[in-house]
Amino acid sequence: MVQLIDIPPAKDWLSQFEIPDIYMAEHMLRRMRYIAFEEFEKWLHTSVHSVLEEIEKQDGKSSVAIFPVSKPFIHKFNKDKEAKLPNDSSGRIAHSLKNIERDLPKHVELAPRLDSMREQKVKNIIFVDDFVGTGDRFIKSWQATVSGTIKSWCSFGWCKVWFLTFAAHQAGIKKILKTIHPLELSRIKVNLTINKSFMLKNSGMENVLKKYGSNLGPANQVMGYGGLASPIVFQYGCPNNVPLIFWLGSTGTIRTKWMPLFSNRSISSELYPLFSEDLAKSAMPEELWTSGHYQLALNFMEAVSGYGQEQHQLLFILTWLSKKRSIDEIKDLLILPANDFDSLLKQLKDGGVIDENAALTRFAYDIVARLEKKRKMNVTIKKEKFYFPSSFSGFRR
């Protein structure tokens, strides 16, 4: 398993923190959710086809238009000038949609012109985005780039509006629904929903983010745009809703200069291991320790290499439920798609560990008690050299 100190940019970034802040910074870095190229592309393909199937059940094979949510142009162009290409993630989404266009039915058109939509009598419009933070991007895109004609079709109910996004903060979805009236909650499909970032639920993390981010921008921006402290990072770019210390740098003396991990929200190829490793598993001991399962945390450290991704997630849910944490709190900590999280809960229910209300059964408490029993450790000590662990419970020696 790759460690953070094995990734040069991560090691350099962590070296800027004082002790004990560095331990909290390491923990945040391991607990963040990294979305790889492949995961995003797979979601996009599956989700588009899933919505098209839902539309066909409702309206038959009626014409459908698909648009990537684009950032409105900052500058206005004359008719004779070529429009500036999108400079945000919408360009990436448009490219990905173009790749799957050949696999789309004939009655589905990607980014059609208004005349074509009128001629085909489009009844459903799908907007696609990768991430929703405050919801401002989709709202501004709707207001600035969607024609008044299309808006009138939607207002009169001639056209249904759908919205797909890989990840979204709940506050952003609420704002979108409040502003874009033709859109209904049932037609918003979110793969990964965040109620509240885990970084905002931990006072220690908040303090570290404020301490090192206060020199990078205004107090109301330290947690990222909208104050969301988002834990989501895509392999092709870091959203500006992520705390400033991760992506915004500063110049000055050696003491005041700050080197961000995702400089200007870009992702260096050296950071690709973050998107291929299960770093959350290595953060499990700290989570167990925080929840009060001290012996279990030590046992987990001993056997961490033997746990698969699904095993440590099941154990995580079990232990946090035993500490009376709510399902929503656990969701925000695991940062999993709804289907994946529901699948884990189903496994726990089928195994008799939790009941229909997600409350622990007597069997579950017995499991936790057994897991927390002290293990006998066989340690071979060489006479010529003593062994000292480099870290303990997430803390460096």
N, C-alpha and C positions, 0 to 999 in steps of 0.2 A: 504494500500500500504506500503510495506517494505521500510524503509529509509536506506541510506548508514550507518548511525550511529547505526542502529540495527544489522548490520553485523559485528561481532567482528574484523575479520582481516581487513576489510575496515576502520573501526573506528581507529584501531591502525596505519594503513598506513597513513591515513589522519592527524593523530596527529603529524606527523613528519614535516609537512609544517608550515611555518610561515604565519601570517596574512599580506597581503590579499591573498597570494599564495594558501592557503587552499581552497578558493572559486573556483579558476580556476581548481585545482586538482579535486574537487568534480564534477565540470561541465564536465571535460574530462571523468571521470569515468562513469558518467551517459550517456554520448553520445556515448561511445564505443559500438561495436556490439558484443553481446555475443551469440555464436552458441551452442544451447543445443544438447545433445545426440540425442534426438528424431528428431529435425529438420534436423540434418545431415543425419541420417539413412533414413529418408523419402526422402530427396533429392537424395541420392545415388540410392535407389531403383527406383525412378521415372525416373531419368536421364539415367541410364543404359538401361532400357526398351525403353525409348524414342529414344535413339541412335540406338538400335537394330532395331526398327521399321523403322527408316530412312535408315539404311543399307539394310534392306529387300526390301524397295521400289526401291533402286538403283541396288542392285546385287542379289536380290532373297534370298533364304535361304542358302547363302554361309557360309562357316566356319568362325567363329570369335574367336579371342583370346583376353582375358582381363587380363591386368597386373596392379597391384598397382605400382605407382612410388616409387621406393625404394632408400634409401640413400646408395651409394656405400660403401662397407666395407673399414674400415680404415686399417685393417691388412689383409695380405694375408695368406691363410691357406694351409697347405699341403693336399694332396689328402686323407690321412688317418684321417684327423681331420674333425670334424663336423663344418659346417659353422655357424658363429655367426648369431643369429636371428636379424631381423631388430630392431633397438632401437629408431626409430622415428615414426611419425604418420603413416608411410606406414604399420606398423604392425596392427594398428587399422583399416585401410582401407581394408587390406587383410582379417582380421577377419570378417568385415562387408560384404565383397564380398562373403566370404564363406557361410555366412548365407543366402544370396539370390541366391546362386548357384543352389539350388534345384528347384528354380522357373525359371531358365533359360532354353531356348530351347536346344535340344540335339546337335545342330550344334554350340553351344557356349561353349567354354572351358576356365576355369579359370587357368591362369599361366601354360599353357602346355609346354612340352619340345619341343626342336627344331625338333626332329624326328617326333613327333606327328603333329606339325604344317606343316611339309613337306608332311606327309602322307595325312593329311586332306585338303591340298592345301588352307591354310588360306589366305583369300583375304582382311580381315580387322582386324586391331589390335587396341584395345582401351586401352589407358593408363589412369589411374584414380588417382587423387590427391585430397587432401582436400584444399590446399592453395598454391597460387603462390605469392611470394614476388618479388624477383629480377629475378626469373626464373632459378637460378643456380642449384637448386636441380634436376629439371627435365632434364636440359642440362647435368649435370654430370652423372645422372642415364642413360641417353641415350648413352652417350659416353663410360661409364664403364661397364654397365650390359647388353646392347643389343648387341647380336652377330653380327659379320660382315655379316653373311649370311642373317639375317633378314634385315639389313640395305641395302644390295644389292637388295633384293626383293622390298623394298620400293623405292629405287632410280630408278629402272627400271619400276616402276608403277605397278608391279604385286600385291603389297599390299598397301592398304590405311591405313594411320595412323590417329587415332582420339585421342582427349585429353579432358577429363572431369575434372573439378575442381569446388569445391563449391565456393571459393572466389579467386580473383586474382587482383593484381595491374596491371594497363595497361602497365606500363613500363616492367614488367616481361613477359607479353604475347608477347610484341614486340620483346624482346630479344630472346625468345624461337623460334618465327617464323623466326628470322634472322639466328639462329644457326641450327635448325633442319629443313632442307630444304624439306623433304617429307611431312611435316605437313603444311596444308593450314588453313587459318583463318576460312573458312566455316566449318571446322571439329573440331574446338575448341569450346567447350560448357562451358561457365562460368555462374554460377548461380548469382554471385554477383561481379560486377566489380567496382574497385576503381580507379578513375583517379588521385586524389591527396587527401591525408588524410586531414580531417578537422583540425587536429592539426597543420599542416604546413601552413594553410591558416589564422591562428590566431596568431598574433605576441605575444600576452599575453601568450598563451599556449606554444609557442616555447621558450619563455624566462624562463618559469617555468621548462620545460623539460631540458633545458641547465643548469640552475642554480643548480638543484638537481642531474642531471645526470653527470655533469662534473667530479665528484669524483669517478664515477663508471667505467669509461672506456675512451678510446680515444675520442677526439672531433668528429671524423667522425663516431663513433658508438653510440653516445648519443641517437639518434633517432631510434636506432635499426639497425639490419643488413641491409645494403643498404641505410640507411638514410631515410627509408620510413615512419617512425612513424605510422605504421599500427594500425588501430583501431579494428582489428579482434582478438577475443579470443575464442577458442573452449573449451567446457566443459572438454575435455580430455587433454588439453594442450595449452600453450600460445606460439605462434610463436616468433622466435627471432627477427622478424622485428618490433615488438612492442617496444616502447621506453624503455630504460634501467631501469628507475625508477620504472617500473611496475614489473619487474621480476628478476633483478640482485641486490644482496645485497653486503654489504661491512662490514668489521670489523674495529674496532678502538675505539676511545673514544665515550662517549654518544652522543657528538655533531656530530661526523663524521660517526658513525655507521648508516647504512641504512638497514631497514627491508622491503624487497619488498613485494608486494601484492601476486604475483604469483611466489613464491620462486622457483628458478631454472626452471621456466616455468611450474611448476606443479600447479594443481588446487585443493585446499583443499575443502573437502565436506562442510565446513562452508561457502564457497563462492557460493554454488549452487543457492542461492536466486538471484544472479546476472543473472542467466540464465532462471529464471522463472518469473521475474518481468519486467514490461514495464518501465524501468528507463528513457527511452528517453522522456516519457510523462512528468516526473517531471522536465526535463531539458528545457521544452518548454518555460516557462516564460523568462529565460535568453536569449533564441534565439529570442523571440519576442522583448525583450528589446533592444538587440543588433541591430536588424533590424530597430529600431526607432519607434516601435509600443508600446509606453509606457503604454497607458491606456489599450490596448488590453492585454498586459502582466499582468497587475493587475487584469483585469477581468478573465483571464485564471487561475490565481492563486486561485481565489475565486471558480471557477467551475471545477477545474482540475479533481476532483473525478468523475464528471459526463461525462467526455469525454472518449469515447472508443479509442482504439489504432488507428483505421482507421480515426476517426474524427479528432484527433490531427494531424495526418499526412496530411490530406487534408487541414487543417487550416495552417499548416506549409508551404506547397507548395504555397498556396494562398498568404500568407503574404510576403514570400520571392520573389515571382514573382512581387508583387507590388513594391518591392524595386529594380527592374530591375536585379535580380540575374538570371544567366543562368540555364538551365535545368541540365547541368552537375554539376554545383556547388551545386544545391539542392540534386542531387543524392548522391554526396559525403558526404553531411551532414546527410541525412536520412539513408544511407547505407542499401538499400533494394535491393532484387533481381530484375532484369530487368522486369520480368513479373508482380511482385507486384507493382512496380513503374508505369509501363504502365497502369495497371488497375486503379490506382489512377488518372492518367491524363485523362483516358477515362471517369471516373466519373465526373471530372470537366468539360470536354468537353460536355458530355451528359446533364449536368446541366446548360449549357450556361454560365459557369464561365470563361472559356478560349476558344480561337478560335483554329483553326487547327495549328497555329504557336506558340501555347502556350502563346499567349499574353492575358492579362486580358481584359475582356469585360467591358462595362459600368456597367453591373449588378454586376460584381465582385468588382469594386471599391465601389459600394453602400453597398455591404456586409461588406467590410472592415470598411467603415465609421460607419455602424450601430454597428458592434462589438466593435468599439473603444469608443462608447458613454459611459459616466460614468454611473455606476449603483448605485442605492440607496442601501446602506447596512444597514440592521437592526441589530444593536448590542445591546445585553442585558448586562448591566454592573451590577454585584452584588455589593451591598454596602460594604460587608465585604472584598472583594478582587478584585483588578483591574486585567484585562487580558492584558498581554503583549505577542505579537506573538514571537515565538522562532526564526523565520526567516522572512525576507522580500525580495522579488525579488531574492531569492537564497542566500541572505547574512544573516549569523547568527547574532542574537542580541548581 
